[in-house]
Amino acid sequence: MRGLFRSFFTVSFYTFLSRILGFARDILIARFLGSTVIADAFFVAFRLPNFFRRVLAEGAYSAALIPTFSGVVIDSKHDHEAEDFVENTMSLLLFVTVILTFIFYFGMPYIIQVLAPGFSSNKEAFDLAVHFGKIIFPYLIFISLVAHFTSIINVHGKFAAGAFAPAILNISFILSLFILTPLLSSAGYALSYGVLIGGLFQFIFMYQALLKFYRPRIRIPKFNEKLRKFFRLFFPGLIGSGVIQLNIIIGTIIASFLPVGAISHIYYAD
């Protein structure tokens, strides 16, 4: 019971810290960008990796991975079984997110037309959203692996690193606004690169935490019984988490037809 409360307060403390930093981040974004066409374009571009992150990596993926991996850790007679599962799922996740990143990078103009069709009549907003989207979307690779590593070490009863990781992105946002904005054409570009830098540092931080338990290698995924069990849990969760995020996407689509600033207002209100 003592361990339960220690874990509870650890996660609560770092989550609270992340929320405070997130609040400061949004205040500064509002200060630097306001509700302008640049802000609207950035928030549309940032929706893309966030949608996949919440649906795939932090939603259905983690919900399916934790119980499956817990069974592997508890039932395994040899440590190599757990390490095999970690490598298998990590490699699969890496390949999927890299493929998605290539598809979305080269298809970004078409993706923005779907996500923000109202931008068709605003060339500046459309072009900015495409540019920001190409910079930001590779963040999906880093944050998906971060979610994977967090789930793995959580199963081993370590929660501090995973709870602190979101704060790293907020810190990157804040620093990028002050450091990169003077060097680039707008704060929108500074934030876009800030997302990518933050994701990279989150990955490095969580990978270092994972090394206490495993040193996973990239390999060709093998669809064994454990991976099939994972997918049996994954797909129902994908539907459930996807419905919630679909509401946000629909809101963005509708707001793109409204005057400049509507998408920003939705973000700040959220």
Residue pairs with C-beta under 8 A, 6 or more apart in sequence:
3 157
7 157
7 159
10 159
10 160
10 163
11 159
11 163
13 163
14 160
14 163
14 164
14 167
15 163
15 166
17 164
17 167
18 163
18 164
18 166
18 167
18 170
21 167
21 170
21 171
21 174
22 166
22 170
24 170
24 174
25 170
25 173
25 174
26 268
28 173
28 174
28 177
29 39
29 173
29 177
29 187
29 191
30 268
32 177
32 181
32 187
32 190
33 39
33 42
33 187
33 188
33 191
33 264
34 261
34 264
35 260
35 261
35 264
35 265
35 268
36 260
36 261
36 264
37 122
37 124
37 125
37 128
37 260
38 128
38 186
38 187
38 188
39 188
39 261
39 263
39 264
39 267
40 125
40 129
40 256
40 260
40 261
40 262
40 263
40 264
41 119
41 124
41 125
41 126
41 128
41 129
41 132
41 188
42 128
42 129
42 132
42 188
42 191
42 192
43 252
43 263
43 264
43 266
43 267
44 112
44 115
44 116
44 119
44 129
44 132
44 133
44 252
44 256
44 263
45 112
45 129
45 132
45 133
45 135
45 136
45 137
45 192
46 132
46 136
46 191
46 195
47 115
47 248
47 249
47 252
48 104
48 111
48 115
48 133
48 136
48 137
48 140
49 136
49 137
49 139
49 140
49 143
49 195
51 245
51 248
51 249
52 97
52 100
52 140
52 144
53 140
53 143
53 144
53 147
54 241
54 245
55 238
55 241
55 242
55 245
56 144
56 238
57 93
57 140
57 143
57 144
57 146
57 147
57 148
58 143
58 147
59 237
59 238
59 241
59 242
59 245
60 234
60 235
60 236
60 237
60 238
60 240
60 241
60 242
61 93
61 144
61 147
61 148
61 151
61 234
62 147
62 150
62 151
63 233
63 234
63 237
63 241
64 230
64 231
64 233
64 234
64 237
65 89
65 148
65 151
65 152
65 230
66 151
66 154
66 155
67 233
68 85
68 226
68 229
68 230
68 233
69 82
69 85
69 86
69 89
69 151
69 152
69 155
70 155
71 229
72 81
72 82
72 85
72 226
73 82
73 155
73 156
76 82
82 214
83 214
83 216
85 226
85 227
86 152
86 214
86 216
87 214
87 216
87 217
87 218
87 219
88 219
88 221
88 222
88 224
88 226
88 227
89 148
89 221
89 227
89 230
90 145
90 148
90 216
90 218
91 218
91 219
91 220
91 221
92 221
92 227
93 144
93 145
93 148
94 141
94 144
94 145
94 218
95 221
97 140
97 141
97 144
97 145
98 141
100 140
101 137
101 138
101 140
101 141
104 111
104 133
104 137
105 134
105 137
105 138
108 130
108 133
108 134
108 137
109 126
109 130
111 133
112 119
112 126
112 129
112 130
112 133
113 119
113 120
113 126
115 249
115 252
115 253
115 256
116 125
116 126
116 129
116 252
116 253
116 256
116 263
117 253
117 256
117 257
118 253
118 255
118 256
118 257
118 258
119 125
119 126
119 129
119 256
120 126
122 260
125 260
128 188
131 189
131 192
132 188
132 189
132 192
135 189
135 192
135 193
135 195
135 196
136 192
136 195
136 196
138 196
138 199
139 195
139 196
139 198
139 199
141 199
142 196
142 199
142 200
142 202
142 203
143 199
143 202
143 203
145 203
145 206
145 207
146 165
146 199
146 202
146 203
146 206
149 162
149 206
149 207
149 209
149 210
150 161
150 162
150 165
150 206
151 162
152 210
152 213
152 214
153 159
153 161
153 162
153 206
153 209
153 210
153 212
153 213
154 162
156 213
158 209
158 212
161 205
161 206
161 209
162 206
162 209
164 205
165 202
165 205
165 206
166 202
168 198
168 201
168 202
168 205
169 195
169 198
169 199
169 202
170 198
171 198
172 194
172 195
172 197
172 198
172 201
173 191
173 194
173 195
173 198
175 194
176 190
176 191
176 193
176 194
176 197
176 198
177 187
177 190
177 191
177 194
179 190
180 189
180 190
180 193
180 194
181 187
181 190
183 190
184 190
184 193
210 216
221 227
251 266
252 263
252 266
255 262
255 263
255 265
255 266
256 262
256 263
